[in-house]
Amino acid sequence: MDITYHGANCLTLATKKATVVIDDNLASLGAKSVSKAAIRIYTNRSLKPDKPTDDAFIIDGPGEYEISKVSVIAVPAQSHMDEPGKHSATIYKIIADGVSLLIVGHIMPDLTDEQLEEIGVIDILVIPVGGNGYTLDKIGAAKILKKVEPKAVIPTHYDQKGIKYEVPQNKLSEFVQEVGAEPVKEDKLKLKGGLLNENLVVYELAVS
């Protein structure tokens, strides 16, 4: 699996059988959308464009899915804007090419035991860290990180050139300092099989 970061909470997962695009709302943020995908996943339906740009299979809510050797477990979650008891967001466990990822959107950091049981073991956590009422901040993201216990984390949705957020986002360095792990910078993350890291690795992916 190859993982490419496009800014905001948008990534492409290129597996042996399919291309999966996560949270492509880049056009609304002043950036260029990802042109092609076999599967498009949205952590909140509000991020989905009104008109599809291609004929990709769309996943935007809870359930279990299996498409082109990509397994998806979608678990309802409380959005950062939800009232208590509401669950308008979705978190996703994606399993492909021997790697398991947890895709977290703009949610509250208090995951329940039931949610954690559905999530299970995770290799890579993909999580927003920009804060300021828009999404998870460094403390909320670190709280989820501690509960999920992944082998690696890819921070997203922080202060970046070329992305016009509605609310200014904090710098990645604030999250890095909170978790105490120096980021490993990569243009693209190329994975073969599972991760064997003994200590947590924070990947800072270049915006592509």
Secondary structure, 3 states (H helix, E strand, C coil): CEEEEEECCEEEEECCCCEEEECCCHHHHCCCCCCCCCEEECCEHHHCCCCCCCCCEEECCCEEEEECCEEEEEEEECECCCCCCCCCEEEEEEEECCEEEEECCCECCCCCHHHHHHHCCCCEEEEECCCCCCCCCHHHHHHHHHHHCCCEEEEECCCCCCCCCCCCCCCHHHHHHHHCCCCEEECCEECCCCCCCCCCEEEEECEC
